[in-house]
Structure formats: C-alpha cells, structure tokens
Amino acid sequence: MVPSLHHKASPLSSSIPLPIESVMSELLSGVQTHNQLILKAAPGAGKSTFFPLQLIKAGLFTGKIIMLEPRRLAARNIAGYLAQQLGEKVGDRVGYRVRGDTKVGANTQLEIVTEGIMTRMLQSDPELSGVDLLIFDEFHERSIHADTSLALSLEVQEALRDDLHIVVMSATLDQSALTELLPEAKYVESQGRSYPVEYRYQPLKPNDYFIPSVVKQIQHLMSTEQGSLLVFLPGVGAIKQIAEKLDDLVKGIEVLPLYGQLTFSQQQKAIAPLKGDQRKVVLATNIAETSLTIEGIRLVLDCGLERAAKFDLKTGITKLEQAHIAQSSAEQRAGRAGRLEPGICVRLYSEGKLKQQPNVPSAEILHSDLCSLAMEMAQWGTAEVSDLKWLDIPPQVALKQARQLLVSLGLMNQQKQLTAAGKQAHQFGLEPRVASMLVRSLQGDEALFQTATVVAALIEDPERNTLDLQDSLYRLKQGTHQKSAAILRRAEQLARKCERAFILQRVDECLVAIALSFAFPDRIAQSRKLGSGKFILSNGHGAEIDASHSLSDAEYMVVIDLMRGQTNASRIFLAAKLDISLLQQYFASLFKTQDSVDWSDAKGRLIAEEQLTLGSLVISRKEIAKLDKQKMTEALLNYVKQKGLSVLNWTQSAEELLTRTRCAEAWLPEKAWPKMDEESLLYELDTWLAPYMVDVTSLKGLKNIDLVQALFARLGWPLNQEIDQLLPIKLTLPTGTNKRIRYEVGSEPILSVRMQELFGEKASPTIALGKKKVTLELLSPAQRPLQVTQDLASFWAGSYKEVQKEMKGRYPKHVWPDDPANHIATSKTKRQFNK
C-alpha cells in the first residue's frame, strides 16, 4: 500500500511494514551493482514513496536522483509526503519541477519531475552532469514523454555515462518487452498488499442512460454502505453533470471533483482527509488510478471508460475518444477500495466485457501527434528512429507527417534538421505550434507579440462550450473569464520565456487570428457559402459549425480545435474570425500566385485564370484570355482525373490491350508489369498520357489520342514487344483461320470456335508461357455453343460421343468423325471436304 500523501498517515503506513520493505535490501544493492534495474511492484507496495525515501536516507549517491512521475498531482504530493517524512519543507532534500511550478534548492537530492521536463534536462545537458540516478515511475502508463526520455537516457548511458543508473518502476508492466529492451537489468519484484475487495458487476442495460444510472448507483452505495466513495468517470463533462445531480445526498457527504485541469488546491481538497465522521464522493478521471491514496475511500464505482487522446492521420487532428479501459487499469481502479480497509468495487460493465479488453493500455507513442517527438529527435541529432532504443517504435507514417508540419511551420528543413526558428522554438519547451506562433510573433510589432502570448495561454487551457476565441479574450479583458488568474499567470510565464514582459492592455483583438495563423496555417478556413456554416480548410479537408452561430457568417477563420465525425467534414469546436487582407500583410509567404487552367462544369468549357492561393484555398481569381499550351495540357489532364478514363478514346484495340495487360499482371507476376488499374493510370497521367497531348488543345482533341500507342509506351521495352506473344490477340486454328481470344480480368481466357476446326488437336491450347489453358467454347456449324472445356483430350475421349450422336442427325452435311483427335480439321461440309 502507498502511504497517504498527506499530513495524516494511514493506519497501515504507520503500523504495518510496506511490501516493498521485504525487497528493499535487494533494491538498494541492485542499484549499486547494476546500472539498470527493473522494479515490478503491485499497487500499494510503496515503490513511489518508500523506495526513493530509503535511497535518500542511505546516501548511496552523491549526485542527484531524478524521478519522472507522469502526473503533476502525484509529483507534488509525493514530494510533499517525502519532505514531511524527512521533517523538511519541499525544496530542501526533496523537490519537484512541473510545468509552471518549481520547488528545488541548493541541497535538493531528489527531484520529482513530470511531462517533458526530463527530456529537456537531457537535451540541455546530455551528460546529465551532477545526476547519478534516473527513476521512471508508473512506466506502465506509457506516456510519450516517458518513452522518449527513456530512449534518450539509454543512449546517454551507452555513449556518455556508463556510470549513470536507470530504474524503471511499474505496477503492471510488460515484463518480457521491458527485459528485452534492458537485457542487462537487475529484475526485482515486490508483491502489493491490500485488504479484500468485493467485486459487484452491474452492467448498464441497452436502454439505460449513463448519467442517471451512475447517479443512482452513487445514491445507493452512500445510503447502504459505510465509508467514502471514489467514482471513475470518462471525462470532465460527466463529472460536472453528475455533481449537479448529487445535491440531494444526505447531510455530511461532500461531493468533490478530481481531474487534471483543476488547481492544485482544488485537487488537494479531493484527496485530503475529512473532519470527524464526514464522508465524501470523489468524482475522478483516470488521474486517480495510480500513485495517490485518497483518504477514507473504501468504495469504488468504476464506469470502465476513459477518454484517451488519439491522433487522426487523415486530418492531422488529435481528439479525445471515449474507450473501454484495459484490464490493468480496471485492476488499478479496484485496488483503491482496498488500500485502507476491506472495500467494495462496483463495475458498471460485465466480467465478460472486462476479459475482452487488452491486458495493458497501448503506448501513447503509437497513437499520438509526433510533432514534439520529431523536434526532440532533430535537436538530439537523430534522423532515424532506429538510432534509439524504443519499447514501441514510433510509427513512420505519423513521424513523416509530423516532420511535414514542422517544415510548413518553418521549424525544420527538408534534411530533418531544425532551422534557426526551430532551435529557438525548442528552447521554449512548448507544443510546436504554440512555440512557432511565439517565435514568429517576436519578429513582428509589440501588439502582435502580446496578442500571441495571451492567445497561446488561452488555447492551452480553452474554455468549455466556447467556439469563438474572441469571446474568451473579451471576457479575459473584462475580468469575467472563469480562469482569468491562471490564464494571465501563464501569459506572464510565456512572455518571460521570450525575455519580454506581458502587458494585457497591449493585446489587439484584430491580431488574434493573425497570431493563430502562425500556429495553424493548415487550418485557415474559407466559407463555401456565407452563412452555411460549411468551410474548406487550407489543407483540403472540410469543416463545419452550426449555421446559427455568428462565426458561420465569417468568410475566413482560423480553426484551432476540430474533430472528425462520421461525415467527411470535421466539426469545429474553437476558431477565430480572420481578416484575409490583414493576413497578407503579416504572413505574405503563405500566399502564392499561379496560373490555372481547368474544366468548368458550370460553363462547360476550359477556364484559364490567374489565382491567388493559400494552400488548397483560392483567395482570388482573374480570368486570362489567352491559354498557355502547357497550362492547357494540365487542365485537360485535370479534366480526365475528374471525369475518369472513360472520356478518352477507347477503341476495341485499346480496350483489349488494357485488359490483356491487366490479365498478364495477374498471370505472370514475375515480370515487371506497370500498374494498369484505373486509380494508378489516373494518378500517373502525367507520365503516360501527357506525352501524347502535345497538340491537343480541346476536349475534341482528347478523342484523337491513340491510346494503344500510349499504353504500349507505358509497358516499355521489352514488355511492349512480348505482350502479343505472351497473351496473343488471336489464335491461328489448324484450318488457317484466326480467332480472337476473349480476355476478362478475373476470368479465364476464352476462345469460341466451331468444333470441326479443332479436329486433329490433341490438347487445349495454352498461353502465358503455358501457365494458362484457353477455355474452349465449342460451337455447332450454326455457331451455337455445344460444349465448354479446358481439357480437349478428355472431351474427345468422353462426352464427344453424345455430341456426335445428336449433331449427326441435326447437321448431316457436316463431318462428325468417330476419332476427332486424329481427323483433319475443316470448316467445310462433307461435299466440300471430299473434293
């Protein structure tokens, strides 16, 4: 059990040894004899508190110990608890560093850090001067920061600091994967300890509404059971809705929220012990799963859901998705009920549903926006992910997309190196888009910088249910913003990073969207039709808002937050109206002037224009009277791409060649056939069709292109010479006549021929280097189908007898020999044949 991280120690922590104590001698000797150590300790063992405390007391290291804690709340509380155990204040021997708050001193031996702070420590001093030990706590949460820091730390240890010690601690880690990553590591395992927990499964029925069902369960538990209740909910919205409906709980029960966006004092209120016989209901996100003991809890209500950030590669948007938790998370949640005394865990899902879930959550690095990682790798001097050791290798597709965005922001060049602006942005330690906005604003006037600074603070912690960022800024200036103090404090911190002072009065509302354009050039939106609420983004994606919102009348806006829905268009959740002419003054490099010739369905002809563009958006256009030949070709190619290959002149010969080549690709894959499917042909029109359009200047001219020659050219030598031998158009029969072979993709080749013309043939003909037998459709003298076969020899020896008997009576003037396999082929009647 983890001791309570508060002034009042729990009964267990004060009277009963912690499970971690049984392996403490092994741990303390292990960190001295091995430079890598893996500690697996069940929830409640004391790994986050007792182990680091003993490291300090034992004085094993002269240098600092840095412990990475995934959550700010846990980092502060662990530091507070350990300082209390040493009889000191936070900042003496134990301190912490979290975003926006640091408490360390000259005598600090243990620093508990969070988020990307360890990564920044490594980047600023790769040798980690003065640091002897790195501890990665709660590694099973697999945050992208922890994975990145561990990868960099392992390289530091291998290349620069073989005396550096690394400890990885987790409650539910993937032991085999971690030991493979750290094969030389000392492995220590400690069992946890908790009181018995009674499990009750209460799955919601299909017609049950989530919020009322949770409220009903809370009311029932608080009226029938003793102790306080911890409720795990998927997000802040659910917490607020349920809190509003719990006003009628019995007196003496306090309802307290617990989630990451609350202030530290608000979070502390939820965790701290209550006075006397008071009880509480703590409504929490998964922030309460690990590293914290919440006083008085013996009841847990687990909805089995969480909101996890998922990056959508199609839109470049990170969105929160509600999902079912992994089995390890369910175990962690239930364990909260047995920390202090025997407890009860009610699960709003079935046991069967739980067993269907994965054992552990997937690593954040596999489904996150990798922009920050790409910047860290570039700053580290690592171009390829394979240069570092990863527990899960970052996906190449996501990393490539991240680098493309960094290039568009001006933070990275094509060689995967940070530009001067990128290096400056990296020093800020901010999300790349926000850092880019601040770097660019520093090159502008004072009003632009001040505006960018407050905008950065506002979008880091946006108001809920506010679509127009201008509204938030207005409330901030009026002093009515719900988080005014926090936003202004953050703006001051950001200004100090830029070595400036923040002055709210210098903020210019007209420049809000300009500043945002530096961060979101790919999300500048143009109205498809004023008032419709439908927009197209500069990255080509569609987006929309409710037509009743005032922003629906905007001609242009910058979109900050949006989510892809069931349709092709994404829903906009936060944006700001944009003056496009003002953007041209501040960000001229975004705009390009180009000549364009394209087909107009509305006018039924090709239109030549001079266009001012911003990404996929056409800002203005001016018709050009005279058409440039090259542009005309491009326009006609665009027309074909839009309308499809059917607009070209597909003669019988061209269609046959195309079909034969597609069949050849399937039947003779060992040869280097070019892709001939429609998608590939449309995508590569520039390479195979454009050379035959030199004098083509109209739609009528498209019909004059010889597609046979174009396709032969695409085949290239020697395939364009071999195709007629491999898959011939016609087959010469024993009678000397030529018959066409019918080809169809996905089917066998077919030859329709009168039966008499194949007399004397011992076997079915073959094509494609003998790999394909031609299916024979044998016809009567009147060209009616008699038999279909791929085995001519078997037909002659077998069912031919039945056919002969019938045909002799129906066509007595024609030859029907008893031994067709050895008879002379003929297309003549008996009289003509005997002459």
Secondary structure, DSSP 8 states (H G I E B T S, - for coil): ----SSSS--HHHHHS--GGGGGHHHHHHHHHH-SEEEEEE-TTS-TTTHHHHHHHHHT--SSEEEEE-S-HHHHHHHHHHHHHHTT--TTSSEEEEETTEEE--TT--EEEE-TTHHHHHHHH-TT-TTEEEEEETTGGG--HHHHHHHHHHHHHHHHT-TT-EEEEEESS--HHHHHHHSTT-EEEEE------EEEEE----TT--HHHHHHHHHHHHHHHS-SEEEEE-SSHHHHHHHHHTTTTS-TTEEEEEE-TTS-HHHHHHHHS--STT-EEEEEE-GGGSSS---TTEEEEEE--EEEEEEEETTTTEEEEEEEE--HHHHHHHHHGGGSSSSEEEEESS-HHHHHHS-SS---GGGSS--HHHHHHHHHHT--SGGGS--SS---HHHHHHHHHHHHHTTSB-TTS-B-HHHHHHHHHTS-HHHHHHHHHHTTS-HHHHHHHHHHHHHHHS--TT--BHHHHHHHHHHT--TTHHHHHHHHHHHHHHTT----GGG--GGGHHHHHHHH-GGGEEEESSTTS-EEEETTS-EEE--TTSGGGG-SEEEEEEEEE-SSSSEEEEEEEE--HHHHHHH-GGG-EEEEEEEEETTTTEEEEEEEEEETTEEEEEEE-SS--HHHHHHHHHHHHHHH-GGGS---HHHHHHHHHHHHHHHH-TTS-----SHHHHHHTHHHHTGGG-TT--SHHHHTT--HHHHHHHHH-TTHHHHHHHHS-SEEE-TTS-EEEEE--TTS--EEEEEGGGGTT--S--EETTTTEE-EEEEE-TTS-EEEEES-HHHHHHTTHHHHHHHHHHH-TTB---S-GGGS---SSBHHHHH-
